């Protein structure tokens, strides 16, 4: 029997011991550092509706399939197939213990033989409206009749601006992420009509854009100084580092999942914040829902001293955010913290208007980086309720206590 699974191939695998009378065996243990195929499949738990991810054990990336667990082995994407020779799809499969091989009919295969023809390819779905101005988009895996959402995005087409992205950090697995994966190029898909987004981010284009907006090339050169990391980078909202497997990391590289961010901030306090959140999730073995968004438009003084809004494209499109914000929500404990960074390394002093909510960072024990350094992106904290009073499209979580 062949399972069509829409545009990809999948294999139902029932994981059990070869000797079914032994119910206390270890199941299948796969060490991904030693036996990963070039393009690993996704192992899908149809009961929990989630991808099975590895965990870090003694600094090894391990997948452990318990006795009797049923999974779907999926190679997502058009014309993608599981390349194990003469694979009898749809037949009963058993885990051969202790060798940790999957028995497929009369043959057994180690994890390294369960490779896909190509790396799994995600599905991008538009679902309607979000906020009052945006288009709701989901990126994830289509596995049989199930869509496994990985990233949710609220994107505003009229300004080519993303309001927010959301995803989940799996605390038990995040330390087992695939660090060997190389970064792909960003993709713009069909979301930026009439704009070459990659061209807009080039430093030569930024110089021309700043010159046009500010009225002076000399002034533009003073603002754009690569030697100090003072240029606009592709700032991830849902970052690749929040995902475990290579294919899921790669799906973050859509331009709708990023916004212009000063590199000194991107590689400064924002990077420190992302690392702190992952360390918190792994240290507490918790699954956190993360919302990351933009707010406002950065302005800089032009040649006549007037504040001008900065965008990477004409007609006000691809605006440079004044703020980046991140909400870290722990659904299990009912706690959340909002952290906001000012995307302006040229800020000299911070006023009450800049810090738009009571700063509660002194209560958040896991924020230990130098958050007030201007060039690295001045950072402050809010309750999620106070954030929503200012940013209407931030998550409506109610009056939650701080995640400290």
C-alpha positions in Angstrom: 0.0 0.0 0.0 1.3 3.4 -0.9 0.6 6.5 1.1 0.4 9.6 -1.2 0.6 12.2 1.6 -0.1 15.0 -0.9 3.1 16.3 -2.4 5.6 14.4 -0.2 6.2 10.8 0.8 5.6 9.5 4.2 6.0 6.2 6.0 4.0 5.0 9.0 6.3 3.4 11.4 5.0 1.4 14.5 7.9 1.3 16.9 8.0 -1.8 19.1 10.5 -4.4 20.2 11.1 -7.3 17.8 10.2 -9.5 20.8 6.8 -8.0 21.6 6.6 -9.8 24.9 9.4 -7.6 26.2 7.7 -4.4 27.1 10.5 -2.9 29.2 13.1 -2.6 26.5 14.8 0.7 25.6 13.0 1.2 22.3 15.0 2.8 19.5 17.8 5.3 20.3 19.3 7.3 17.5 22.4 9.4 18.0 22.1 12.1 15.4 25.7 13.1 15.8 26.8 9.7 14.5 24.1 8.5 12.2 22.2 11.3 10.6 21.6 11.0 6.8 22.4 14.1 4.7 18.8 15.1 4.6 17.0 13.7 7.7 13.3 13.1 7.6 10.9 14.5 10.2 9.5 12.0 12.7 5.9 13.0 13.4 3.9 11.9 16.4 0.4 11.8 15.0 -1.2 11.5 18.5 0.4 14.7 19.9 0.4 16.4 16.4 4.1 17.4 16.8 7.5 16.8 15.3 9.7 14.5 17.5 12.9 16.4 18.3 16.1 15.2 19.7 17.3 15.9 23.3 20.8 16.6 24.4 22.3 13.7 26.5 26.0 14.0 27.4 26.3 16.6 24.6 25.0 14.2 22.1 21.8 14.8 20.0 19.6 11.8 20.8 16.1 10.7 19.5 14.6 8.1 21.8 11.5 6.4 20.5 9.7 4.5 23.3 8.4 1.0 22.9 5.1 0.9 21.0 5.2 4.5 19.8 3.9 5.1 16.3 5.5 7.8 14.2 5.3 9.1 10.6 8.6 9.4 8.8 8.1 12.3 6.4 10.1 13.9 3.6 8.2 17.1 3.0 8.3 18.9 -0.4 7.4 18.4 -4.0 9.1 15.3 -5.5 10.8 14.6 -2.2 11.1 10.9 -1.3 12.6 8.6 1.3 15.5 7.0 -0.6 15.9 3.7 1.3 15.9 1.0 -1.4 12.8 -1.1 -2.0 11.0 0.4 1.0 7.6 -1.4 1.5 5.5 1.6 2.4 2.6 1.1 4.7 3.5 -2.2 6.1 4.1 -2.9 9.8 7.5 -1.8 11.0 9.3 -2.8 14.2 12.2 -1.5 16.2 15.0 -4.0 16.5 16.5 -3.7 19.9 19.3 -3.2 21.0 20.6 -2.3 17.6 18.1 0.5 17.1 17.2 -0.4 13.6 13.7 -0.1 12.1 12.5 -3.4 10.6 10.8 -2.8 7.3 9.2 -5.9 6.1 12.2 -8.4 5.7 14.8 -5.6 6.0 16.0 -3.4 8.8 17.4 0.1 8.5 19.4 2.3 10.8 18.5 6.0 11.1 21.3 6.9 8.7 19.5 5.0 5.9 16.3 6.9 6.4 17.4 9.9 4.4 15.3 12.1 2.1 16.1 12.9 -1.5 16.3 16.6 -0.6 15.9 18.7 2.6 12.3 19.0 3.8 10.4 21.9 2.2 8.0 23.9 4.3 4.5 25.0 3.4 3.5 28.7 3.6 -0.2 29.4 4.1 -2.2 32.7 4.1 -5.1 32.5 6.5 -6.8 35.9 6.4 -6.5 39.0 8.5 -4.5 39.8 11.7 -4.6 42.9 13.7 -6.5 45.6 11.7 -3.9 45.9 9.0 -2.1 42.7 8.5 -2.2 39.4 6.7 -2.0 36.3 8.9 0.6 33.8 7.5 1.7 30.4 8.8 4.8 28.5 7.9 5.1 24.8 8.8 5.0 21.2 7.7 2.2 19.5 5.8 2.3 15.9 7.0 -0.6 13.8 5.7 -3.7 15.7 6.6 -2.0 17.5 9.5 -0.4 20.9 9.2 2.3 21.3 11.9 2.6 25.1 12.4 6.1 26.4 13.2 5.9 30.1 12.7 2.9 32.5 12.7 3.4 35.9 11.1 1.3 39.1 10.9 2.5 40.9 7.8 1.4 44.3 6.5 1.5 44.3 2.7 0.8 48.0 2.3 4.1 48.9 3.9 6.0 45.7 3.5 6.4 45.5 7.2 6.0 42.6 9.6 4.1 43.4 12.8 5.1 40.2 14.6 6.1 36.6 14.4 5.4 33.9 16.9 6.8 30.4 17.5 7.6 28.0 20.3 10.9 27.2 22.0 11.1 23.6 23.2 13.2 23.7 26.3 13.9 20.0 26.5 15.3 20.0 22.9 16.8 23.4 22.2 20.3 22.4 23.3 20.1 19.6 20.7 19.9 22.0 17.8 21.8 21.3 14.6 24.7 23.6 14.9 26.3 22.3 11.7 23.6 23.7 9.5 24.8 26.5 7.1 22.6 29.6 6.6 20.6 29.7 3.4 19.7 32.9 1.5 16.7 34.9 2.6 13.6 34.5 0.3 11.0 37.1 -0.4 8.3 34.8 -2.0 5.3 36.6 -3.4 5.0 39.1 -0.5 6.9 42.1 -1.8 5.4 43.2 -5.1 7.7 45.5 -7.0 10.5 45.4 -4.4 13.8 43.7 -4.7 14.3 43.1 -1.0 17.7 41.6 -1.2 18.9 44.6 -3.2 17.4 47.0 -0.7 19.4 45.5 2.1 22.8 45.8 0.3 25.0 48.4 2.0 25.5 50.2 -1.3 21.8 50.5 -1.7 21.4 51.7 1.9 23.9 54.4 1.3 21.9 55.6 -1.7 18.7 55.4 0.2 20.0 57.3 3.2 21.4 60.0 0.9 18.0 60.4 -0.8 16.1 60.6 2.5 18.6 62.8 4.4 19.7 65.0 1.5 23.4 64.5 1.9 25.8 61.7 1.1 28.3 63.0 3.7 25.6 62.8 6.3 24.6 59.3 5.1 28.3 58.2 5.5 28.3 59.4 9.1 25.3 57.3 9.9 26.4 54.2 7.9 29.7 53.0 9.3 30.4 49.3 8.8 33.5 49.5 10.9 31.3 50.0 13.9 28.5 47.6 12.7 26.4 50.7 12.0 24.4 49.4 9.1 21.0 47.7 8.7 21.0 43.9 8.8 18.3 41.4 8.2 17.0 41.1 11.7 15.2 37.8 12.4 12.0 38.0 14.3 11.6 34.2 14.9 15.3 33.4 14.9 16.8 30.3 13.4 18.5 29.5 16.8 15.0 28.9 18.4 14.6 25.8 16.2 16.2 22.4 16.5 16.5 20.6 13.1 18.1 22.1 10.0 15.0 22.2 7.9 13.1 24.1 10.6 16.0 26.5 11.0 16.0 27.2 7.3 12.3 28.0 7.2 13.0 31.1 9.2 14.8 32.7 6.3 11.8 34.5 4.7 11.9 38.3 4.5 8.5 38.4 6.1 10.2 37.0 9.2 12.7 39.8 9.5 13.0 43.6 9.6 15.8 46.2 9.2 17.9 46.1 12.4 21.1 48.0 13.1 23.8 45.3 13.2 25.3 46.7 16.4 21.9 46.0 18.0 21.4 42.7 16.1 24.7 41.3 17.3 24.5 43.2 20.7 21.7 43.2 23.2 19.2 41.6 20.8 21.5 38.6 20.4 22.1 38.5 24.1 18.3 38.5 24.7 17.7 35.6 22.3 20.4 33.6 24.0 19.1 34.4 27.4 15.6 33.2 26.5 16.9 29.9 25.0 19.0 29.3 28.1 16.0 30.0 30.3 13.8 27.5 28.4 16.5 24.8 28.5 17.4 25.5 32.2 13.8 25.2 33.3 12.9 22.5 30.7 9.9 24.6 29.7 8.1 25.2 26.4 7.8 29.0 25.8 5.6 30.7 23.3 7.6 33.6 21.9 6.2 36.7 20.2 8.6 39.0 18.5 7.6 42.2 16.7 8.3 45.7 15.6 6.9 49.0 16.5 7.2 52.6 15.2 9.5 54.0 12.6 13.1 55.1 13.2 13.7 58.8 12.4 17.1 60.4 11.9 18.0 64.1 11.4 18.5 65.1 7.8 20.9 67.7 6.5 18.6 70.5 7.8 18.2 69.0 11.2 14.6 67.7 10.5 13.7 64.2 11.7 13.0 62.0 8.7 11.4 58.5 8.8 13.9 55.8 7.5 12.8 53.1 5.1 14.7 50.7 2.9 12.4 51.1 -0.1 10.5 53.9 -1.7 7.0 55.0 -0.8 7.5 54.3 2.9 7.9 50.6 2.4 10.2 48.3 4.5 10.3 50.8 7.4 13.2 50.6 9.8 11.5 49.9 13.2 12.1 52.3 16.1 11.6 49.3 18.5 11.9 45.6 18.6 9.9 43.8 21.2 9.7 40.2 22.4 7.1 38.5 24.7 8.2 35.4 26.5 5.1 33.5 27.6 5.1 30.3 29.7 1.6 28.9 29.3 2.2 26.2 32.0 2.9 28.7 34.7 0.7 31.5 33.4 3.6 34.0 33.4 5.1 36.3 30.8 7.6 39.1 30.3 7.9 41.6 27.6 11.4 42.9 26.6 11.8 45.9 24.3 14.9 47.2 22.6 15.4 50.6 20.9 16.7 50.1 17.4 19.0 53.2 17.3 22.7 53.1 18.1 22.9 56.9 17.7 20.6 57.4 20.7 22.4 59.7 23.2 19.9 59.9 26.0 16.8 58.0 26.9 13.7 59.9 27.8 10.4 58.9 29.4 8.9 59.0 25.9 11.4 56.4 24.7 10.7 54.0 27.6 7.0 53.8 27.1 6.1 51.6 30.1 7.4 51.2 33.7 10.7 49.4 33.4 10.6 46.2 35.4 13.9 44.7 34.2 15.3 44.8 37.7 12.8 42.1 38.7 13.8 39.8 35.8 16.6 37.7 37.1 17.5 36.0 33.8 18.4 39.3 32.1 22.0 39.7 32.9 23.5 41.5 29.9 24.4 45.2 29.8 21.0 46.2 28.6 21.5 50.0 28.9 24.4 50.3 26.5 23.1 52.7 23.8 25.2 51.4 20.8 24.1 47.8 21.6 20.5 48.7 21.7 19.0 50.2 24.9 16.7 47.6 26.4 13.9 47.7 28.9 11.1 45.4 30.2 7.4 45.6 30.6 4.5 43.6 31.8 2.6 42.2 28.9 -0.5 44.2 29.9 1.4 47.5 29.8 3.0 46.5 26.4 -0.5 45.9 24.9 -1.7 49.3 26.1 1.0 50.8 23.7 1.2 48.1 21.0 -2.3 47.0 20.1 -1.2 44.0 18.1 1.0 42.5 20.8 -0.5 39.4 22.3 -3.6 39.8 24.5 -2.6 37.6 27.4 -4.3 39.5 30.2 -2.7 40.7 33.4 -0.1 38.0 33.8 2.6 38.0 36.5 6.2 38.4 35.3 8.2 35.5 34.2 11.2 36.1 36.3 
